Protein backbone atom coordinates (compact mmCIF):
# COMPACT_ATOMS: atom_id res chain seq x y z
CA UNK A 1 0.00 0.00 0.00
CA UNK A 2 1.29 3.41 -0.91
CA UNK A 3 0.61 5.72 2.00
CA UNK A 4 3.73 7.80 1.73
CA UNK A 5 2.05 10.62 -0.20
CA UNK A 6 1.27 13.44 2.23
CA UNK A 7 -1.01 16.23 1.27
CA UNK A 8 -0.97 19.42 3.39
CA UNK A 9 -4.78 19.36 3.26
CA UNK A 10 -5.14 15.99 4.97
CA UNK A 11 -2.51 17.00 7.48
CA UNK A 12 -4.46 20.16 8.28
CA UNK A 13 -7.74 18.23 8.60
CA UNK A 14 -6.09 15.72 10.91
CA UNK A 15 -4.63 18.49 13.04
CA UNK A 16 -8.03 20.21 13.24
CA UNK A 17 -9.78 17.01 14.20
CA UNK A 18 -7.28 16.26 16.94
CA UNK A 19 -7.48 19.84 18.17
CA UNK A 20 -11.25 19.83 18.45
CA UNK A 21 -11.19 16.42 20.07
CA UNK A 22 -8.68 17.18 22.75
CA UNK A 23 -8.51 20.94 23.24
CA UNK A 24 -11.81 21.14 25.19
CA UNK A 25 -10.64 18.30 27.42
CA UNK A 26 -7.31 20.00 27.97
CA UNK A 27 -9.05 23.25 28.90
CA UNK A 28 -11.26 21.48 31.43
CA UNK A 29 -8.24 19.88 33.06
CA UNK A 30 -6.27 23.12 32.93
CA UNK A 31 -8.99 25.19 34.56
CA UNK A 32 -9.54 22.61 37.24
CA UNK A 33 -6.20 23.88 38.55
CA UNK A 34 -7.07 27.57 38.14
CA UNK A 35 -6.50 29.76 41.22
CA UNK A 36 -9.52 32.01 40.52
CA UNK A 37 -13.15 31.12 39.80
CA UNK A 38 -12.74 32.54 36.32
CA UNK A 39 -13.45 29.99 33.58
CA UNK A 40 -11.83 31.91 30.78
CA UNK A 41 -8.41 33.07 29.74
CA UNK A 42 -6.15 34.64 30.78
CA UNK A 43 -5.03 31.84 33.05
CA UNK A 44 -3.66 33.54 36.13
CA UNK A 45 -2.05 30.74 38.15
CA UNK A 46 -2.20 27.19 39.50
CA UNK A 47 -3.96 26.15 42.65
CA UNK A 48 -5.47 23.02 44.18
CA UNK A 49 -8.27 24.97 45.87
CA UNK A 50 -11.02 23.41 43.75
CA UNK A 51 -9.77 19.93 44.49
CA UNK A 52 -9.76 20.70 48.21
CA UNK A 53 -13.24 22.13 47.94
CA UNK A 54 -14.56 19.17 45.99
CA UNK A 55 -13.14 16.54 48.30
CA UNK A 56 -14.54 18.28 51.33
CA UNK A 57 -18.02 18.34 49.79
CA UNK A 58 -20.28 15.66 51.26
CA UNK A 59 -22.37 15.70 48.12
CA UNK A 60 -19.35 14.88 45.98
CA UNK A 61 -18.12 12.08 48.22
CA UNK A 62 -21.63 10.65 48.29
CA UNK A 63 -21.87 10.80 44.48
CA UNK A 64 -18.51 9.08 44.07
CA UNK A 65 -19.57 6.39 46.50
CA UNK A 66 -22.85 5.84 44.63
CA UNK A 67 -21.03 5.69 41.30
CA UNK A 68 -18.63 3.10 42.66
CA UNK A 69 -21.45 0.99 44.10
CA UNK A 70 -23.45 1.15 40.87
CA UNK A 71 -20.44 0.42 38.65
CA UNK A 72 -19.32 -2.45 40.86
CA UNK A 73 -22.81 -3.97 40.95
CA UNK A 74 -23.38 -3.62 37.19
CA UNK A 75 -19.93 -4.94 36.33
CA UNK A 76 -20.34 -7.89 38.70
CA UNK A 77 -23.79 -8.75 37.37
CA UNK A 78 -22.52 -8.34 33.80
CA UNK A 79 -19.60 -10.67 34.47
CA UNK A 80 -21.84 -13.46 35.77
CA UNK A 81 -24.66 -13.09 33.22
CA UNK A 82 -22.38 -12.19 30.31
CA UNK A 83 -19.98 -15.08 30.86
CA UNK A 84 -22.88 -17.51 31.06
CA UNK A 85 -24.50 -16.03 27.97
CA UNK A 86 -21.25 -16.16 25.97
CA UNK A 87 -20.57 -19.74 27.08
CA UNK A 88 -24.12 -20.72 26.21
CA UNK A 89 -23.97 -19.01 22.81
CA UNK A 90 -20.95 -21.05 21.75
CA UNK A 91 -22.69 -24.27 22.69
CA UNK A 92 -26.19 -23.93 21.24
CA UNK A 93 -26.93 -25.05 17.71
CA UNK A 94 -26.06 -22.51 15.04
CA UNK A 95 -29.71 -22.14 14.12
CA UNK A 96 -30.51 -20.78 17.58
CA UNK A 97 -27.21 -18.98 17.99
CA UNK A 98 -27.71 -16.31 15.30
CA UNK A 99 -31.10 -14.93 16.42
CA UNK A 100 -30.10 -15.21 20.06
CA UNK A 101 -26.88 -13.27 19.46
CA UNK A 102 -28.81 -10.55 17.59
CA UNK A 103 -31.21 -10.18 20.53
CA UNK A 104 -28.32 -9.98 22.98
CA UNK A 105 -26.38 -7.41 20.93
CA UNK A 106 -29.38 -5.28 19.94
CA UNK A 107 -29.23 -2.85 22.92
CA UNK A 108 -25.96 -1.48 21.49
CA UNK A 109 -27.98 0.12 18.70
CA UNK A 110 -30.57 1.72 21.01
CA UNK A 111 -30.09 5.39 21.95
CA UNK A 112 -29.57 5.88 25.67
CA UNK A 113 -32.39 8.36 25.69
CA UNK A 114 -34.77 5.70 24.41
CA UNK A 115 -33.52 3.07 26.83
CA UNK A 116 -33.78 5.48 29.75
CA UNK A 117 -37.28 6.56 28.86
CA UNK A 118 -38.41 3.00 28.24
CA UNK A 119 -37.03 1.88 31.58
CA UNK A 120 -38.62 4.81 33.39
CA UNK A 121 -42.03 3.94 31.95
CA UNK A 122 -41.47 0.26 32.66
CA UNK A 123 -40.47 0.81 36.29
CA UNK A 124 -43.51 3.05 36.77
CA UNK A 125 -45.75 0.36 35.26
CA UNK A 126 -44.45 -2.41 37.49
CA UNK A 127 -44.31 0.01 40.45
CA UNK A 128 -40.63 -0.36 41.20
CA UNK A 129 -39.44 2.77 43.02
CA UNK A 130 -36.46 4.46 41.38
CA UNK A 131 -33.20 3.99 43.22
CA UNK A 132 -29.60 2.94 42.65
CA UNK A 133 -30.95 -0.57 42.02
CA UNK A 134 -32.92 0.61 38.99
CA UNK A 135 -29.77 2.40 37.79
CA UNK A 136 -27.87 -0.88 38.05
CA UNK A 137 -30.55 -2.61 35.97
CA UNK A 138 -30.33 0.15 33.35
CA UNK A 139 -26.55 -0.06 33.22
CA UNK A 140 -26.65 -3.82 33.01
CA UNK A 141 -28.75 -3.56 29.83
CA UNK A 142 -26.38 -0.93 28.47
CA UNK A 143 -23.02 -2.64 29.14
CA UNK A 144 -24.07 -6.27 28.66
CA UNK A 145 -23.68 -6.30 24.82
CA UNK A 146 -20.18 -4.83 24.99
CA UNK A 147 -19.14 -7.45 27.50
CA UNK A 148 -20.75 -10.24 25.50
CA UNK A 149 -19.08 -9.12 22.28
CA UNK A 150 -15.62 -9.36 23.84
CA UNK A 151 -16.28 -12.53 25.84
CA UNK A 152 -17.80 -14.39 22.89
CA UNK A 153 -14.89 -13.49 20.61
CA UNK A 154 -12.51 -14.92 23.21
CA UNK A 155 -14.60 -18.07 23.66
CA UNK A 156 -14.73 -18.60 19.91
CA UNK A 157 -10.93 -18.63 19.88
CA UNK A 158 -10.79 -21.49 22.39
CA UNK A 159 -9.89 -24.85 20.89
CA UNK A 160 -12.47 -27.52 21.79
CA UNK A 161 -9.76 -30.13 21.25
CA UNK A 162 -8.18 -28.92 24.50
CA UNK A 163 -11.38 -29.82 26.36
CA UNK A 164 -11.18 -33.30 24.87
CA UNK A 165 -7.53 -33.62 25.81
CA UNK A 166 -8.37 -32.63 29.37
CA UNK A 167 -11.26 -35.09 29.54
CA UNK A 168 -8.95 -37.76 28.14
CA UNK A 169 -6.59 -37.09 31.05
CA UNK A 170 -9.37 -37.64 33.56
CA UNK A 171 -10.88 -34.18 34.01
CA UNK A 172 -14.65 -34.16 34.47
CA UNK A 173 -16.57 -31.30 32.82
CA UNK A 174 -16.34 -29.19 35.99
CA UNK A 175 -12.55 -29.64 36.15
CA UNK A 176 -12.25 -28.92 32.42
CA UNK A 177 -14.08 -25.64 32.97
CA UNK A 178 -11.96 -24.51 35.93
CA UNK A 179 -8.59 -25.88 34.88
CA UNK A 180 -8.66 -25.38 31.12
CA UNK A 181 -11.39 -22.93 30.07
CA UNK A 182 -11.16 -20.31 32.82
CA UNK A 183 -7.33 -20.06 32.90
CA UNK A 184 -7.39 -19.28 29.20
CA UNK A 185 -10.30 -16.85 29.51
CA UNK A 186 -9.74 -14.94 32.71
CA UNK A 187 -7.63 -12.08 31.29
CA UNK A 188 -10.31 -11.35 28.72
CA UNK A 189 -13.14 -11.67 31.26
CA UNK A 190 -11.27 -9.36 33.64
CA UNK A 191 -10.73 -6.83 30.85
CA UNK A 192 -14.35 -6.96 29.73
CA UNK A 193 -15.52 -6.56 33.34
CA UNK A 194 -13.27 -3.53 33.78
CA UNK A 195 -14.73 -2.09 30.61
CA UNK A 196 -18.23 -2.70 31.94
CA UNK A 197 -17.22 -0.94 35.16
CA UNK A 198 -15.85 2.06 33.24
CA UNK A 199 -18.92 2.34 30.99
CA UNK A 200 -21.20 2.22 34.00
CA UNK A 201 -19.07 4.61 36.05
CA UNK A 202 -19.53 7.55 33.69
CA UNK A 203 -22.93 6.69 32.22
CA UNK A 204 -25.28 9.67 32.32
CA UNK A 205 -28.31 9.46 30.00
CA UNK A 206 -29.95 6.27 31.29
CA UNK A 207 -28.98 7.17 34.85
CA UNK A 208 -30.72 10.52 34.49
CA UNK A 209 -34.07 8.81 33.85
CA UNK A 210 -34.01 6.02 36.41
CA UNK A 211 -32.04 7.34 39.39
CA UNK A 212 -34.78 9.07 41.36
CA UNK A 213 -33.46 11.15 44.28
CA UNK A 214 -29.93 9.72 44.41
CA UNK A 215 -26.86 11.08 42.69
CA UNK A 216 -23.86 9.65 40.86
CA UNK A 217 -20.70 11.41 39.73
CA UNK A 218 -21.99 12.34 36.23
CA UNK A 219 -25.27 13.48 37.79
CA UNK A 220 -23.32 15.58 40.27
CA UNK A 221 -21.44 17.32 37.47
CA UNK A 222 -24.61 17.96 35.59
CA UNK A 223 -26.39 19.41 38.61
CA UNK A 224 -23.33 21.53 39.34
CA UNK A 225 -23.63 23.04 35.89
CA UNK A 226 -27.31 23.68 36.29
CA UNK A 227 -27.05 25.76 39.45
CA UNK A 228 -24.21 28.12 38.59
CA UNK A 229 -21.12 27.65 36.55
CA UNK A 230 -19.15 26.35 39.46
CA UNK A 231 -15.41 26.03 38.69
CA UNK A 232 -15.42 22.84 40.78
CA UNK A 233 -17.21 21.19 37.86
CA UNK A 234 -13.92 21.23 35.97
CA UNK A 235 -12.29 19.44 38.85
CA UNK A 236 -14.91 16.73 39.13
CA UNK A 237 -14.90 16.24 35.37
CA UNK A 238 -11.13 15.89 35.37
CA UNK A 239 -11.31 13.26 38.11
CA UNK A 240 -14.02 11.35 36.26
CA UNK A 241 -12.04 11.52 33.05
CA UNK A 242 -8.87 10.27 34.69
CA UNK A 243 -10.60 7.37 36.40
CA UNK A 244 -12.44 6.31 33.24
CA UNK A 245 -9.33 6.64 31.10
CA UNK A 246 -7.32 4.50 33.53
CA UNK A 247 -10.06 1.87 33.57
CA UNK A 248 -10.22 1.73 29.79
CA UNK A 249 -6.48 1.33 29.52
CA UNK A 250 -6.57 -1.55 32.00
CA UNK A 251 -9.54 -3.11 30.21
CA UNK A 252 -7.90 -3.03 26.82
CA UNK A 253 -4.57 -4.27 28.07
CA UNK A 254 -6.29 -7.26 29.65
CA UNK A 255 -8.76 -8.04 26.91
CA UNK A 256 -6.86 -7.33 23.75
CA UNK A 257 -3.17 -7.66 24.49
CA UNK A 258 -2.32 -10.87 22.63
CA UNK A 259 0.56 -11.88 24.80
CA UNK A 260 0.91 -15.54 25.71
CA UNK A 261 -1.29 -15.75 28.71
CA UNK A 262 -1.33 -17.30 32.08
CA UNK A 263 2.26 -18.29 32.55
CA UNK A 264 2.52 -20.13 35.82
CA UNK A 265 4.28 -18.41 38.70
CA UNK B 1 6.47 -50.72 33.62
CA UNK B 2 2.71 -51.15 33.75
CA UNK B 3 -0.08 -53.61 33.31
CA UNK B 4 -0.75 -54.06 29.64
CA UNK B 5 -4.37 -54.00 28.67
CA UNK B 6 -6.42 -56.06 26.35
CA UNK B 7 -8.89 -54.14 24.29
CA UNK B 8 -11.86 -55.78 22.69
CA UNK B 9 -14.11 -54.10 20.15
CA UNK B 10 -17.26 -56.10 19.43
CA UNK B 11 -19.66 -55.72 16.49
CA UNK B 12 -19.13 -51.98 16.42
CA UNK B 13 -21.34 -50.02 14.05
CA UNK B 14 -21.59 -46.27 13.85
CA UNK B 15 -23.70 -44.00 11.68
CA UNK B 16 -23.34 -40.29 11.07
CA UNK B 17 -26.88 -39.56 10.02
CA UNK B 18 -27.53 -41.96 7.17
CA UNK B 19 -23.83 -42.56 6.50
CA UNK B 20 -22.28 -45.65 8.02
CA UNK B 21 -18.82 -44.74 9.32
CA UNK B 22 -18.24 -48.19 10.80
CA UNK B 23 -19.99 -51.47 10.04
CA UNK B 24 -19.68 -54.52 12.25
CA UNK B 25 -16.10 -53.95 13.27
CA UNK B 26 -14.46 -56.55 15.51
CA UNK B 27 -10.97 -56.15 16.91
CA UNK B 28 -9.24 -57.83 19.81
CA UNK B 29 -5.77 -56.76 20.86
CA UNK B 30 -3.29 -58.78 22.83
CA UNK B 31 -1.80 -57.09 25.91
CA UNK B 32 1.16 -54.93 24.95
CA UNK B 33 0.46 -55.17 21.26
CA UNK B 34 1.05 -52.36 18.76
CA UNK B 35 -2.02 -52.36 16.51
CA UNK B 36 -2.39 -49.91 13.66
CA UNK B 37 -5.67 -48.88 12.09
CA UNK B 38 -4.67 -48.11 8.52
CA UNK B 39 -6.82 -46.69 5.78
CA UNK B 40 -7.57 -43.73 3.53
CA UNK B 41 -9.29 -40.68 5.00
CA UNK B 42 -12.95 -41.26 5.69
CA UNK B 43 -12.55 -45.01 6.13
CA UNK B 44 -13.72 -44.93 9.75
CA UNK B 45 -10.39 -45.49 11.50
CA UNK B 46 -10.50 -42.22 13.42
CA UNK B 47 -14.13 -42.81 14.34
CA UNK B 48 -13.12 -46.15 15.85
CA UNK B 49 -10.31 -44.53 17.82
CA UNK B 50 -12.66 -41.85 19.14
CA UNK B 51 -15.15 -44.52 20.16
CA UNK B 52 -12.41 -46.36 22.05
CA UNK B 53 -11.39 -43.06 23.67
CA UNK B 54 -14.98 -42.42 24.73
CA UNK B 55 -15.57 -39.29 22.67
CA UNK B 56 -18.23 -40.94 20.52
CA UNK B 57 -21.00 -43.28 21.62
CA UNK B 58 -21.31 -45.95 18.91
CA UNK B 59 -24.67 -46.61 17.28
CA UNK B 60 -24.31 -50.24 18.32
CA UNK B 61 -21.68 -52.67 19.51
CA UNK B 62 -19.46 -52.70 22.56
CA UNK B 63 -15.99 -51.68 23.70
CA UNK B 64 -14.41 -53.88 26.37
CA UNK B 65 -11.34 -52.96 28.36
CA UNK B 66 -9.91 -55.85 30.41
CA UNK B 67 -13.22 -57.57 29.79
CA UNK B 68 -15.17 -54.68 31.29
CA UNK B 69 -17.79 -53.00 29.12
CA UNK B 70 -16.81 -49.31 28.86
CA UNK B 71 -19.03 -48.39 25.90
CA UNK B 72 -21.03 -45.91 28.01
CA UNK B 73 -18.16 -44.70 30.20
CA UNK B 74 -17.23 -41.05 29.55
CA UNK B 75 -13.62 -40.30 28.49
CA UNK B 76 -12.57 -38.91 31.86
CA UNK B 77 -13.32 -42.21 33.56
CA UNK B 78 -11.61 -44.46 31.00
CA UNK B 79 -8.16 -45.84 31.68
CA UNK B 80 -7.18 -44.91 28.15
CA UNK B 81 -5.14 -41.91 27.06
CA UNK B 82 -4.83 -40.30 23.66
CA UNK B 83 -2.14 -38.52 21.68
CA UNK B 84 -3.94 -36.29 19.21
CA UNK B 85 -3.01 -35.29 15.69
CA UNK B 86 -2.78 -31.57 16.37
CA UNK B 87 -1.11 -30.00 19.36
CA UNK B 88 -3.45 -30.14 22.32
CA UNK B 89 -0.95 -28.92 24.88
CA UNK B 90 -2.59 -26.47 27.26
CA UNK B 91 -1.27 -23.04 26.22
CA UNK B 92 -1.56 -21.60 29.72
CA UNK B 93 0.61 -24.32 31.28
CA UNK B 94 4.30 -25.10 30.85
CA UNK B 95 5.63 -28.50 29.84
CA UNK B 96 5.87 -29.74 33.43
CA UNK B 97 2.31 -28.72 34.28
CA UNK B 98 0.99 -30.16 31.02
CA UNK B 99 2.46 -33.54 31.85
CA UNK B 100 1.35 -33.20 35.48
CA UNK B 101 -2.24 -32.33 34.49
CA UNK B 102 -3.69 -35.83 34.73
CA UNK B 103 -1.79 -36.66 37.92
CA UNK B 104 -3.09 -33.52 39.61
CA UNK B 105 -6.63 -34.35 38.51
CA UNK B 106 -6.30 -37.75 40.18
CA UNK B 107 -4.78 -36.07 43.26
CA UNK B 108 -1.43 -37.83 43.19
CA UNK B 109 0.79 -36.56 46.06
CA UNK B 110 3.03 -33.65 45.04
CA UNK B 111 6.30 -35.53 45.55
CA UNK B 112 5.19 -38.36 43.33
CA UNK B 113 3.90 -35.91 40.71
CA UNK B 114 7.34 -34.35 40.40
CA UNK B 115 9.07 -37.72 40.20
CA UNK B 116 6.68 -39.17 37.63
CA UNK B 117 6.62 -36.06 35.45
CA UNK B 118 10.41 -35.95 35.34
CA UNK B 119 10.52 -39.67 34.57
CA UNK B 120 8.01 -39.24 31.76
CA UNK B 121 9.95 -36.33 30.28
CA UNK B 122 13.12 -38.38 30.46
CA UNK B 123 11.31 -41.20 28.71
CA UNK B 124 10.54 -38.91 25.76
CA UNK B 125 14.00 -37.32 26.00
CA UNK B 126 12.83 -33.86 26.97
CA UNK B 127 14.56 -33.49 30.33
CA UNK B 128 15.29 -29.82 30.92
CA UNK B 129 12.25 -28.61 28.99
CA UNK B 130 10.00 -28.42 32.08
CA UNK B 131 9.58 -24.65 32.07
CA UNK B 132 8.93 -24.22 28.34
CA UNK B 133 5.54 -23.17 27.02
CA UNK B 134 4.00 -24.99 24.09
CA UNK B 135 4.71 -22.17 21.63
CA UNK B 136 8.40 -22.44 22.47
CA UNK B 137 8.55 -26.05 21.26
CA UNK B 138 9.07 -27.53 17.80
CA UNK B 139 6.40 -29.77 16.27
CA UNK B 140 8.29 -32.91 17.22
CA UNK B 141 8.82 -31.70 20.77
CA UNK B 142 5.13 -30.87 21.12
CA UNK B 143 4.23 -34.46 20.24
CA UNK B 144 6.87 -35.79 22.65
CA UNK B 145 5.28 -33.75 25.44
CA UNK B 146 1.88 -35.06 24.36
CA UNK B 147 3.28 -38.60 24.57
CA UNK B 148 4.71 -37.94 28.03
CA UNK B 149 1.42 -36.45 29.15
CA UNK B 150 -0.54 -39.43 27.87
CA UNK B 151 1.88 -42.01 29.30
CA UNK B 152 2.52 -40.49 32.72
CA UNK B 153 -0.76 -41.89 34.06
CA UNK B 154 0.36 -45.39 33.02
CA UNK B 155 -2.67 -46.19 30.86
CA UNK B 156 -3.00 -49.85 29.86
CA UNK B 157 -4.03 -48.68 26.40
CA UNK B 158 -2.58 -45.69 24.56
CA UNK B 159 -4.43 -44.29 21.56
CA UNK B 160 -2.49 -42.38 18.91
CA UNK B 161 -4.44 -40.43 16.30
CA UNK B 162 -2.03 -39.74 13.41
CA UNK B 163 0.42 -38.15 15.85
CA UNK B 164 3.15 -37.72 13.24
CA UNK B 165 1.12 -36.49 10.28
CA UNK B 166 1.79 -32.81 10.98
CA UNK B 167 5.56 -33.30 11.13
CA UNK B 168 8.29 -33.02 8.50
CA UNK B 169 9.53 -36.27 6.96
CA UNK B 170 12.89 -36.24 8.77
CA UNK B 171 11.26 -35.64 12.16
CA UNK B 172 8.64 -38.26 11.34
CA UNK B 173 11.27 -40.96 10.76
CA UNK B 174 13.01 -39.99 13.99
CA UNK B 175 9.68 -40.09 15.88
CA UNK B 176 8.88 -43.53 14.45
CA UNK B 177 12.02 -44.84 16.05
CA UNK B 178 11.03 -43.11 19.29
CA UNK B 179 7.59 -44.68 19.18
CA UNK B 180 9.04 -48.18 18.73
CA UNK B 181 11.39 -47.58 21.66
CA UNK B 182 8.59 -46.14 23.82
CA UNK B 183 6.37 -49.09 23.03
CA UNK B 184 9.11 -51.53 24.02
CA UNK B 185 9.88 -49.66 27.24
CA UNK B 186 6.34 -48.86 28.33
CA UNK B 187 4.70 -52.15 27.46
CA UNK B 188 1.22 -50.67 27.06
CA UNK B 189 -1.09 -51.61 24.23
CA UNK B 190 -0.74 -49.02 21.48
CA UNK B 191 -3.61 -48.40 19.07
CA UNK B 192 -2.30 -46.24 16.29
CA UNK B 193 -4.25 -44.55 13.52
CA UNK B 194 -2.57 -43.57 10.28
CA UNK B 195 -3.16 -43.28 6.56
CA UNK B 196 0.55 -43.79 5.89
CA UNK B 197 1.14 -47.43 4.97
CA UNK B 198 4.89 -47.05 5.34
CA UNK B 199 4.41 -45.90 8.93
CA UNK B 200 2.02 -48.78 9.59
CA UNK B 201 4.46 -51.37 8.24
CA UNK B 202 7.35 -49.88 10.21
CA UNK B 203 5.62 -49.65 13.58
CA UNK B 204 3.01 -52.33 14.00
CA UNK B 205 2.73 -55.81 15.42
CA UNK B 206 -0.54 -56.08 13.54
CA UNK B 207 -2.31 -53.86 11.04
CA UNK B 208 -6.04 -53.53 10.55
CA UNK B 209 -6.62 -52.28 7.02
CA UNK B 210 -9.81 -50.21 6.87
CA UNK B 211 -11.93 -49.59 3.82
CA UNK B 212 -15.37 -47.96 3.84
CA UNK B 213 -15.99 -48.59 7.52
CA UNK B 214 -14.93 -52.23 7.51
CA UNK B 215 -11.75 -54.07 8.38
CA UNK B 216 -10.50 -55.51 5.07
CA UNK B 217 -7.68 -57.43 6.65
CA UNK B 218 -6.19 -57.81 10.11
CA UNK B 219 -2.73 -59.39 10.12
CA UNK B 220 0.97 -58.81 10.69
CA UNK B 221 2.70 -56.29 8.41
CA UNK B 222 4.55 -59.09 6.56
CA UNK B 223 1.37 -61.07 6.05
CA UNK B 224 -0.47 -57.98 4.80
CA UNK B 225 2.33 -57.09 2.45
CA UNK B 226 2.96 -60.57 1.09
CA UNK B 227 -0.56 -61.94 1.17
CA UNK B 228 -2.98 -59.06 0.81
CA UNK B 229 -6.51 -60.37 1.14
CA UNK B 230 -7.98 -57.99 -1.42
CA UNK B 231 -6.92 -55.79 -4.33
CA UNK B 232 -7.67 -52.79 -2.10
CA UNK B 233 -5.15 -53.94 0.51
CA UNK B 234 -2.63 -54.84 -2.16
CA UNK B 235 -2.83 -51.37 -3.67
CA UNK B 236 -3.01 -49.50 -0.37
CA UNK B 237 -0.13 -51.26 1.39
CA UNK B 238 3.03 -50.99 -0.61
CA UNK B 239 3.11 -50.72 -4.36
CA UNK B 240 1.37 -53.39 -6.40
CA UNK B 241 0.28 -54.32 -9.89
CA UNK B 242 -3.29 -55.56 -9.68
CA UNK B 243 -3.98 -57.18 -13.03
CA UNK B 244 -7.30 -58.59 -14.23
CA UNK B 245 -6.74 -62.22 -15.31
CA UNK B 246 -8.70 -65.26 -16.33
CA UNK B 247 -8.18 -68.41 -14.25
CA UNK B 248 -7.96 -71.39 -16.58
CA UNK B 249 -7.04 -73.99 -13.98
CA UNK B 250 -6.74 -73.80 -10.18
CA UNK B 251 -4.47 -75.75 -7.89
CA UNK B 252 -0.73 -76.15 -7.59
CA UNK B 253 -0.25 -76.56 -11.32
CA UNK B 254 -2.67 -73.84 -12.15
CA UNK B 255 -2.77 -71.62 -15.17
CA UNK B 256 -3.97 -68.05 -15.71
CA UNK B 257 -4.55 -66.09 -18.89
CA UNK B 258 -3.08 -62.59 -18.80
CA UNK B 259 -4.20 -60.80 -21.91
CA UNK B 260 -2.91 -63.04 -24.67
CA UNK B 261 -0.38 -64.77 -22.43
CA UNK B 262 -0.75 -68.09 -20.70
CA UNK B 263 1.15 -68.27 -17.43
CA UNK B 264 1.64 -71.42 -15.37
CA UNK B 265 1.44 -70.58 -11.69
CA UNK B 266 -0.13 -71.92 -8.49
CA UNK B 267 -3.70 -70.71 -8.02
CA UNK B 268 -5.43 -71.22 -4.64
CA UNK B 269 -7.80 -74.14 -5.10
CA UNK B 270 -10.72 -72.12 -3.71
CA UNK B 271 -10.72 -69.86 -6.73
CA UNK B 272 -13.16 -70.78 -9.47
CA UNK B 273 -12.31 -70.68 -13.15
CA UNK B 274 -13.04 -67.33 -14.72
CA UNK B 275 -12.11 -63.69 -13.95
CA UNK B 276 -9.77 -63.04 -11.03
CA UNK B 277 -7.03 -60.66 -9.91
CA UNK B 278 -3.31 -61.22 -10.11
CA UNK B 279 -1.23 -59.24 -7.61
CA UNK B 280 2.43 -58.68 -8.46
CA UNK B 281 4.73 -56.60 -6.27
CA UNK B 282 7.03 -54.46 -8.50
CA UNK B 283 10.19 -55.56 -6.67
CA UNK B 284 9.44 -59.28 -7.23
CA UNK B 285 9.53 -58.83 -11.03
CA UNK B 286 12.52 -59.43 -13.31
CA UNK B 287 13.08 -57.83 -16.67
CA UNK B 288 14.88 -59.77 -19.42
CA UNK B 289 16.21 -57.68 -22.25
CA UNK B 290 15.08 -60.23 -24.81
CA UNK B 291 11.90 -61.99 -25.83
CA UNK B 292 11.56 -65.26 -23.94
CA UNK B 293 8.74 -67.75 -24.35
CA UNK B 294 7.80 -67.76 -20.64
CA UNK B 295 6.63 -64.59 -18.99
CA UNK B 296 4.98 -61.48 -20.38
CA UNK B 297 6.35 -59.79 -23.46
CA UNK B 298 6.10 -56.03 -23.59
CA UNK B 299 7.70 -52.69 -24.40
CA UNK B 300 9.44 -50.43 -21.84
CA UNK B 301 7.43 -47.20 -21.69
CA UNK B 302 9.15 -45.38 -18.85
CA UNK B 303 12.27 -45.61 -16.76
CA UNK B 304 13.19 -43.84 -13.54
CA UNK B 305 16.43 -44.08 -11.62
CA UNK B 306 15.69 -44.49 -7.91
CA UNK B 307 19.17 -44.83 -6.48
CA UNK B 308 18.83 -48.29 -5.00
CA UNK B 309 16.67 -49.47 -7.90
CA UNK B 310 15.49 -49.00 -11.46
CA UNK B 311 11.78 -48.37 -11.83
CA UNK B 312 10.17 -49.42 -15.10
CA UNK B 313 6.76 -49.17 -16.66
CA UNK B 314 6.25 -51.96 -19.14
CA UNK B 315 3.27 -51.97 -21.50
CA UNK B 316 1.96 -55.51 -22.02
CA UNK B 317 -0.35 -56.32 -24.87
CA UNK B 318 -3.86 -57.07 -23.58
CA UNK B 319 -3.39 -55.30 -20.19
CA UNK B 320 -4.77 -51.78 -19.90
CA UNK B 321 -2.29 -50.44 -17.37
CA UNK B 322 1.48 -50.73 -17.89
CA UNK B 323 3.12 -52.95 -15.28
CA UNK B 324 5.36 -51.41 -12.61
CA UNK B 325 8.65 -53.23 -12.07
CA UNK B 326 11.46 -52.31 -9.73
CA UNK B 327 14.84 -53.95 -10.30
CA UNK B 328 17.84 -53.73 -7.94
CA UNK B 329 20.27 -51.29 -9.55
CA UNK B 330 23.46 -52.95 -8.37
CA UNK B 331 25.59 -54.03 -11.35
CA UNK B 332 22.77 -53.81 -13.87
CA UNK B 333 22.71 -51.63 -16.96
CA UNK B 334 19.29 -49.99 -17.37
CA UNK B 335 17.13 -51.13 -20.26
CA UNK B 336 16.36 -48.31 -22.69
CA UNK B 337 12.81 -46.98 -23.10
CA UNK B 338 11.25 -48.55 -26.17
CA UNK B 339 13.06 -51.87 -25.81
CA UNK B 340 11.18 -55.11 -26.18
CA UNK B 341 11.50 -57.02 -22.90
CA UNK B 342 10.08 -59.98 -21.06
CA UNK B 343 8.70 -59.64 -17.54
CA UNK B 344 9.00 -62.74 -15.37
CA UNK B 345 8.63 -63.66 -11.69
CA UNK B 346 8.96 -66.59 -9.39
CA UNK B 347 5.75 -68.54 -9.45
CA UNK B 348 5.47 -68.25 -5.64
CA UNK B 349 5.59 -64.45 -5.59
CA UNK B 350 2.48 -63.98 -7.73
CA UNK B 351 -0.79 -63.93 -5.82
CA UNK B 352 -4.19 -64.73 -7.34
CA UNK B 353 -7.24 -63.23 -5.62
CA UNK B 354 -10.87 -64.05 -6.38
CA UNK B 355 -12.78 -61.43 -8.37
CA UNK B 356 -15.34 -60.72 -5.68
CA UNK B 357 -12.88 -59.08 -3.32
Interface residues (C-beta under 8 A of the other chain):
Chain A: X159 X161 X162 X164 X165 X166 X167 X168 X169 X170 X171 X172 X175 X179 X180 X183 X184 X260 X261 X262 X263 X264
Chain B: X53 X54 X55 X74 X75 X76 X77 X80 X81 X82 X84 X86 X88 X90 X91 X92 X93 X94 X97 X101 X102 X105 X106 X133 X135 X149 X150 X153
